[in-house]
Amino acid sequence: MKRMIMNAVSALKVTLLGLVSALALGAAAPAFAQIGQSGEPIIVEADGSMEFLREEGLLVWSDNVRAVQGGTRITSDVMTIVCAESTQPRNTTFESCAEIETVIAEGNVIYTTAEERIRGDRSEYDYRTDTITITGNVILSRGQDVVARGPRVVYDVANGRATITSEGNGSVAAIFEPVNN
């Protein structure tokens, strides 16, 4: 009898561990979005913590956060993924993060593609428009060269097009290096 109880307790532990793991993976599984031009999943890692706020539909990572999709990467101090609400009828809570609406990165933000590197204080990737807006002392570079500086950059991910604006807060500057033949 004691052996049957021990086996039942062990089976329950394994089942609970599997259930907890499945729920966490469902909450943090790569979602339908892109931060780059890759069709690969987005993988988010952090040295600190990850918190799933089901009622708010948020996933929050902290401490040296890295989001990677193919050759595109966003790093920051804190990253928040805002989950899109499902169109299927259900209660008012988010069951999982099946689709990403917005990715917000704050503190020491660096957005890197194969060709560009954009540094700023805060970024917000909007899935619906496929753009990332980076603000706060923004520096855009290609390779080793600093190309432009300004308070705000809007980067069109699909087209690889960056628009730098002052927003009435400072100026926009570009640096052009002569080519030596």
BAFI-3210 file (N, C-alpha, C; in Angstrom, 3 decimals, decimal comma, padded with zeros to 6 digits):
// residues 181
n [1|2|3|4|5|6|7|8|9|10|11|12|13|14|15|16|17|18|19|20|21|22|23|24|25|26|27|28|29|30|31|32|33|34|35|36|37|38|39|40|41|42|43|44|45|46|47|48|49|50|51|52|53|54|55|56|57|58|59|60|61|62|63|64|65|66|67|68|69|70|71|72|73|74|75|76|77|78|79|80|81|82|83|84|85|86|87|88|89|90|91|92|93|94|95|96|97|98|99|100|101|102|103|104|105|106|107|108|109|110|111|112|113|114|115|116|117|118|119|120|121|122|123|124|125|126|127|128|129|130|131|132|133|134|135|136|137|138|139|140|141|142|143|144|145|146|147|148|149|150|151|152|153|154|155|156|157|158|159|160|161|162|163|164|165|166|167|168|169|170|171|172|173|174|175|176|177|178|179|180|181]
n.u [000,823|001,927|003,851|002,240|001,082|003,359|004,141|001,906|002,132|004,598|003,882|001,968|003,574|005,214|003,223|002,218|004,572|004,938|002,570|002,902|005,222|004,224|002,276|003,891|005,516|003,573|002,842|005,182|006,019|007,452|005,930|003,545|005,056|007,473|010,750|012,542|013,436|013,118|011,518|011,712|011,233|010,879|013,233|013,526|015,615|016,861|019,015|017,986|014,887|011,664|008,361|004,977|002,147|-000,890|-003,530|-003,126|-002,039|000,729|004,233|007,160|010,552|013,661|016,899|019,610|018,450|017,766|016,510|016,099|015,824|016,445|018,925|018,526|018,492|017,459|018,548|018,320|017,721|015,269|012,463|009,275|006,623|003,672|000,779|-001,460|-004,986|-007,122|-009,369|-011,234|-014,112|-014,000|-013,135|-012,138|-009,397|-005,983|-005,084|-002,752|000,163|-000,359|-000,124|001,837|001,516|002,948|006,390|008,255|011,191|013,420|015,940|019,278|019,038|019,608|019,242|019,839|020,637|021,679|022,846|022,470|022,835|021,155|021,064|019,557|017,474|014,969|012,703|010,036|008,397|006,030|003,844|001,716|002,243|004,765|007,043|009,753|010,189|012,601|013,834|015,422|018,455|019,492|021,551|022,457|024,083|026,186|027,980|031,177|030,839|029,347|026,322|024,071|022,522|020,036|016,974|014,905|014,133|012,414|012,075|011,426|010,840|010,309|011,098|013,624|014,114|015,009|013,832|014,748|013,940|013,576|011,521|011,003|012,744|015,719|018,302|018,861|021,492|023,903|026,679|029,132|031,554|034,350|035,132|038,065|039,990]
n.v [-001,191|001,236|001,546|001,926|004,386|006,020|005,763|006,940|009,575|010,312|010,174|012,197|014,420|014,508|014,955|017,461|019,008|018,839|020,113|022,716|023,450|023,336|025,362|027,605|027,585|027,942|030,509|031,861|031,131|031,409|033,892|034,971|037,183|039,608|040,832|041,306|040,484|037,804|034,612|033,121|031,981|034,273|034,525|035,048|035,982|036,454|037,658|038,065|037,936|036,588|037,492|036,622|038,330|037,594|038,721|041,272|040,693|040,659|040,062|040,239|040,837|041,084|042,542|042,493|041,778|039,856|039,668|037,667|037,115|035,254|036,926|039,302|041,417|042,562|044,256|045,067|046,666|046,135|044,365|044,344|042,447|042,950|041,251|040,402|040,675|037,879|037,076|035,219|034,208|034,383|034,383|037,398|037,315|036,748|033,799|032,791|033,893|034,123|035,771|038,590|042,006|044,366|045,138|046,328|047,911|048,957|051,078|051,230|050,387|048,452|047,920|045,614|044,766|042,897|044,920|047,458|049,277|050,432|052,572|053,524|054,981|053,928|051,655|050,807|048,292|047,901|045,557|045,537|047,626|046,984|048,366|049,836|052,075|054,134|055,953|058,755|060,023|058,861|056,840|055,961|053,526|052,150|049,374|050,186|052,879|055,876|056,984|058,657|060,891|061,605|062,567|060,730|057,751|056,129|052,970|051,150|047,930|045,930|047,176|048,153|050,838|053,868|056,639|059,663|061,942|065,187|065,946|068,413|068,558|069,112|068,432|066,932|065,029|064,120|062,141|062,174|060,357|060,845|058,919|057,283|056,864]
n.w [000,000|000,854|-001,114|-003,408|-002,807|-002,787|-005,499|-006,703|-005,697|-006,863|-009,584|-009,609|-009,012|-011,330|-013,255|-012,399|-012,658|-015,438|-016,260|-015,206|-016,631|-019,258|-019,165|-018,676|-020,956|-022,878|-022,291|-022,804|-025,271|-028,566|-030,488|-033,012|-034,738|-035,780|-035,437|-037,218|-040,620|-040,813|-040,893|-038,692|-035,244|-032,444|-029,950|-026,583|-023,958|-020,625|-018,007|-015,534|-014,676|-015,739|-016,149|-016,317|-016,795|-016,630|-016,481|-017,544|-019,967|-020,489|-020,900|-019,098|-019,081|-017,308|-016,701|-018,527|-021,163|-024,068|-027,251|-029,999|-033,451|-036,081|-037,845|-036,538|-033,683|-030,459|-027,666|-024,180|-020,961|-019,744|-021,001|-022,447|-023,572|-025,223|-025,420|-028,048|-027,993|-028,210|-030,865|-030,482|-028,632|-025,088|-021,580|-019,788|-019,350|-020,450|-021,924|-023,051|-024,844|-027,807|-029,970|-030,759|-029,990|-029,397|-028,783|-026,226|-025,350|-022,839|-021,561|-022,263|-025,017|-027,891|-031,234|-033,664|-036,963|-039,879|-041,322|-040,063|-036,972|-034,242|-031,584|-028,517|-025,901|-025,468|-027,051|-029,273|-030,763|-033,230|-034,172|-036,026|-037,849|-038,550|-037,681|-035,860|-033,300|-032,032|-029,346|-027,646|-027,455|-029,901|-031,934|-035,094|-036,916|-039,498|-040,044|-038,923|-038,973|-037,793|-038,796|-038,465|-036,067|-033,638|-031,908|-032,343|-034,076|-036,637|-037,762|-040,556|-040,723|-042,710|-045,104|-044,536|-043,982|-042,514|-040,693|-039,405|-036,941|-035,393|-033,786|-032,721|-030,650|-030,163|-032,609|-035,861|-037,141|-039,607|-040,666|-043,111|-044,660|-046,720|-049,631|-050,236|-053,105]
ca.u [000,000|002,828|004,476|001,225|000,946|004,586|004,049|000,879|002,712|005,596|003,152|001,354|004,645|005,588|002,110|002,210|005,738|004,626|001,534|003,519|006,106|003,395|001,680|004,938|005,906|002,465|002,882|006,398|006,401|007,600|004,617|003,495|005,535|008,865|011,528|013,417|012,828|013,187|010,303|012,054|010,613|011,609|013,692|013,836|016,330|017,293|019,813|017,248|013,617|010,573|007,094|003,792|001,019|-001,990|-004,653|-002,766|-001,541|002,102|005,401|008,182|011,878|014,540|018,324|020,362|017,476|018,150|015,492|016,776|015,067|017,378|020,074|018,115|018,574|017,195|019,007|017,908|017,684|013,937|011,674|007,885|005,855|002,241|000,095|-002,690|-006,159|-007,670|-010,687|-012,139|-014,790|-013,561|-013,192|-011,367|-007,965|-005,185|-004,699|-001,367|000,556|-000,305|000,236|002,432|001,047|004,009|007,562|008,809|012,498|013,777|017,260|020,406|018,456|020,375|018,558|020,892|020,360|022,927|023,408|022,386|022,814|020,516|021,128|018,718|017,058|013,708|012,179|008,714|008,125|004,597|003,680|000,751|002,859|006,094|008,030|010,309|010,485|013,638|013,922|016,386|019,875|019,604|022,692|022,290|025,377|026,337|029,350|031,884|030,582|028,139|025,693|023,178|022,113|018,822|016,173|013,905|014,247|011,381|012,692|010,488|011,549|010,145|011,810|014,951|014,165|015,028|013,498|015,220|013,269|013,929|010,300|011,092|013,541|017,102|018,515|019,236|022,793|024,442|028,112|029,503|032,985|034,757|035,692|039,400|040,228]
ca.v [000,000|002,388|001,677|002,478|005,809|006,675|005,819|007,934|010,887|010,558|010,447|013,508|015,407|014,589|015,587|018,880|019,622|018,947|021,118|024,025|023,720|023,603|026,692|028,618|027,631|028,547|031,946|032,483|030,541|032,379|034,257|035,404|038,555|039,608|042,034|041,368|039,975|036,353|033,927|032,302|032,456|035,210|033,896|036,086|035,500|037,503|037,169|038,274|037,250|036,709|037,469|036,614|038,985|037,087|039,661|042,407|040,213|041,144|039,281|041,229|040,303|042,123|042,319|042,042|041,071|039,658|039,085|037,351|036,462|035,154|037,807|040,556|041,319|043,721|044,073|046,163|046,356|045,580|044,188|043,986|042,044|043,141|040,227|040,830|039,958|036,919|037,414|034,148|034,537|033,736|035,321|038,632|037,157|036,193|032,428|032,666|034,981|033,499|036,779|039,785|043,288|045,354|044,795|047,564|047,719|050,173|051,111|050,730|049,638|048,323|047,145|045,260|043,922|042,585|046,136|048,628|049,185|051,645|052,626|054,551|054,749|053,185|051,299|050,182|047,628|047,749|044,431|045,832|048,482|046,427|049,432|049,991|053,472|054,205|057,338|059,097|060,017|057,776|056,804|054,962|053,273|051,065|048,905|050,950|054,302|056,516|057,604|059,744|061,035|062,387|062,142|059,704|057,024|055,156|052,023|050,267|046,649|045,238|047,871|048,573|052,285|054,612|058,060|060,296|063,234|065,890|066,092|069,690|068,348|068,932|068,456|065,690|065,209|062,977|062,222|061,574|060,167|060,758|057,651|057,451|055,928]
ca.w [000,000|000,920|-002,424|-004,314|-002,481|-003,262|-006,963|-007,041|-005,401|-007,907|-010,833|-009,458|-009,137|-012,747|-013,961|-012,053|-013,280|-016,864|-016,428|-014,971|-017,765|-020,443|-019,017|-018,843|-022,365|-023,616|-022,046|-023,304|-026,549|-029,630|-030,994|-034,396|-034,889|-036,183|-035,158|-038,378|-041,840|-040,755|-040,495|-037,537|-034,006|-031,604|-028,714|-025,597|-022,780|-019,699|-016,888|-014,291|-014,491|-016,698|-015,444|-017,176|-016,138|-017,442|-016,524|-018,390|-021,259|-020,614|-020,499|-018,755|-018,772|-016,775|-016,507|-019,702|-021,989|-025,458|-028,128|-031,253|-034,511|-037,200|-037,692|-035,907|-032,219|-029,610|-026,292|-023,312|-019,536|-019,489|-022,214|-022,210|-024,746|-025,053|-026,202|-028,708|-027,510|-029,153|-031,390|-030,077|-027,380|-023,858|-020,466|-020,024|-019,132|-021,530|-021,610|-023,466|-025,738|-029,124|-030,960|-030,157|-030,489|-029,249|-027,979|-025,666|-024,718|-022,104|-020,948|-023,054|-026,129|-029,133|-032,263|-034,606|-038,121|-040,576|-041,913|-039,204|-035,517|-033,733|-030,126|-027,912|-024,522|-025,451|-028,370|-029,304|-032,034|-033,486|-035,096|-037,102|-038,868|-038,788|-037,470|-034,525|-033,001|-031,012|-028,880|-026,598|-027,835|-030,874|-032,845|-036,142|-037,557|-040,473|-039,859|-037,880|-039,176|-037,288|-039,945|-038,072|-034,672|-033,444|-030,761|-032,652|-035,348|-036,961|-038,683|-041,259|-040,735|-043,990|-046,178|-044,109|-044,151|-041,251|-040,738|-038,181|-036,762|-034,162|-032,981|-032,017|-029,442|-030,596|-034,057|-036,533|-037,778|-040,354|-040,915|-044,390|-044,798|-048,124|-050,062|-050,837|-054,223]
c.u [000,873|003,472|003,505|001,063|002,165|004,575|003,036|001,397|003,743|004,922|002,508|002,392|005,040|004,501|002,065|003,386|005,495|003,593|002,101|004,426|005,302|002,764|002,708|005,357|004,812|002,469|004,069|006,835|006,572|006,256|004,703|003,829|006,926|009,496|012,523|012,710|012,856|011,822|010,523|011,345|011,496|011,970|014,121|014,480|016,702|018,107|019,046|016,007|012,699|009,284|005,960|002,635|-000,228|-003,122|-004,387|-002,319|-000,125|003,100|006,512|009,469|012,714|015,961|018,990|019,495|017,953|017,000|016,149|015,791|015,961|018,590|019,744|018,058|018,170|017,719|018,577|017,996|016,375|013,215|010,282|007,245|004,389|001,560|-001,183|-003,845|-006,679|-009,036|-011,702|-012,809|-014,245|-013,639|-012,232|-009,875|-007,294|-004,764|-003,236|-001,055|000,737|000,106|000,750|001,857|002,191|005,152|008,182|010,122|012,896|015,141|018,320|019,952|019,407|019,597|019,582|020,341|021,710|023,621|023,446|022,483|022,247|020,501|020,243|018,358|015,812|013,313|010,807|008,491|006,625|004,417|002,795|001,355|004,251|007,174|008,529|010,690|011,457|013,837|015,029|017,830|020,199|020,842|022,462|023,645|025,271|027,780|029,985|031,562|029,284|027,540|024,852|022,881|020,856|018,026|015,241|014,163|013,053|011,958|011,619|011,204|011,487|010,982|013,222|015,155|014,067|014,707|013,866|014,567|013,688|012,733|010,320|011,949|014,989|017,212|018,880|020,546|023,189|025,915|028,414|031,017|033,342|035,368|037,026|039,588|041,686]
c.v [001,263|002,638|002,286|003,981|006,581|006,806|006,868|009,346|011,252|010,909|011,827|014,613|015,610|015,290|017,078|019,627|019,827|020,025|022,524|024,402|024,064|024,982|027,784|028,725|028,227|030,041|032,597|031,935|031,623|032,647|034,731|036,880|038,468|040,924|042,251|040,765|038,456|035,782|033,047|032,820|033,471|034,477|035,012|035,423|036,700|036,871|037,263|037,431|037,440|036,574|037,509|037,179|038,694|038,094|040,822|041,981|040,677|040,065|040,297|040,507|041,438|041,603|041,670|041,175|041,030|038,998|038,897|036,679|036,438|036,017|039,138|040,370|042,651|043,377|045,289|045,722|045,648|045,456|043,712|043,613|042,187|042,153|040,801|040,024|039,051|037,392|036,341|034,515|033,717|034,743|036,484|038,481|036,580|034,793|032,182|033,848|034,390|034,483|038,018|041,027|044,304|044,762|046,116|047,224|049,040|050,023|050,456|049,855|049,639|047,399|046,887|044,379|043,608|043,854|047,339|048,248|050,507|051,560|053,754|054,179|053,869|052,832|050,672|049,615|047,403|046,690|044,795|046,683|048,000|047,514|049,382|051,454|053,496|055,674|057,493|058,948|058,891|057,940|055,651|054,767|052,118|050,630|049,664|052,437|054,756|057,278|058,803|059,699|061,870|061,861|060,967|059,096|056,097|054,275|051,097|048,942|045,983|045,858|048,312|050,067|052,984|056,077|058,658|061,664|063,853|066,019|067,389|069,626|068,077|068,974|067,067|065,950|063,942|063,221|061,499|061,524|060,103|059,383|057,925|056,413|055,640]
c.w [000,000|-000,433|-003,439|-004,081|-002,981|-004,779|-007,404|-006,810|-006,466|-009,222|-010,782|-009,606|-010,592|-013,540|-013,676|-012,679|-014,771|-017,131|-016,256|-016,145|-019,009|-020,359|-019,230|-020,291|-023,215|-023,468|-022,718|-024,652|-027,598|-030,286|-032,434|-034,480|-035,452|-035,812|-036,291|-039,572|-041,913|-040,390|-039,278|-036,293|-033,301|-030,318|-027,772|-024,387|-021,916|-018,592|-015,575|-014,179|-015,684|-015,929|-016,459|-016,374|-016,964|-017,580|-017,480|-019,780|-021,528|-020,215|-020,266|-018,372|-018,207|-016,640|-017,716|-020,615|-023,436|-026,205|-029,485|-032,196|-035,740|-036,923|-037,043|-034,401|-031,593|-028,231|-025,474|-021,859|-019,172|-020,819|-021,837|-023,527|-024,392|-025,990|-026,807|-028,132|-028,605|-029,627|-031,040|-028,767|-026,215|-022,733|-020,724|-019,783|-020,364|-021,123|-021,974|-024,369|-027,123|-030,208|-030,237|-030,823|-030,514|-028,429|-027,535|-024,964|-024,068|-021,460|-021,799|-024,223|-027,318|-030,059|-033,366|-035,719|-038,767|-041,071|-040,975|-037,730|-035,026|-032,217|-029,631|-026,486|-024,425|-026,877|-028,216|-030,705|-032,138|-034,558|-036,282|-038,214|-039,258|-038,725|-036,033|-034,365|-031,830|-030,643|-027,841|-027,028|-028,815|-031,747|-033,814|-036,800|-038,536|-040,395|-038,711|-037,928|-038,519|-038,459|-039,540|-036,585|-034,623|-032,271|-031,041|-034,024|-035,476|-038,054|-039,242|-041,481|-042,106|-045,103|-045,802|-044,233|-042,799|-041,507|-039,392|-038,088|-035,438|-033,233|-032,180|-030,764|-029,850|-032,105|-034,552|-037,251|-038,490|-040,599|-042,212|-044,490|-046,282|-048,423|-050,724|-051,924|-054,365]
res [m|k|r|m|i|m|n|a|v|s|a|l|k|v|t|l|l|g|l|v|s|a|l|a|l|g|a|a|a|p|a|f|a|q|i|g|q|s|g|e|p|i|i|v|e|a|d|g|s|m|e|f|l|r|e|e|g|l|l|v|w|s|d|n|v|r|a|v|q|g|g|t|r|i|t|s|d|v|m|t|i|v|c|a|e|s|t|q|p|r|n|t|t|f|e|s|c|a|e|i|e|t|v|i|a|e|g|n|v|i|y|t|t|a|e|e|r|i|r|g|d|r|s|e|y|d|y|r|t|d|t|i|t|i|t|g|n|v|i|l|s|r|g|q|d|v|v|a|r|g|p|r|v|v|y|d|v|a|n|g|r|a|t|i|t|s|e|g|n|g|s|v|a|a|i|f|e|p|v|n|n]
***
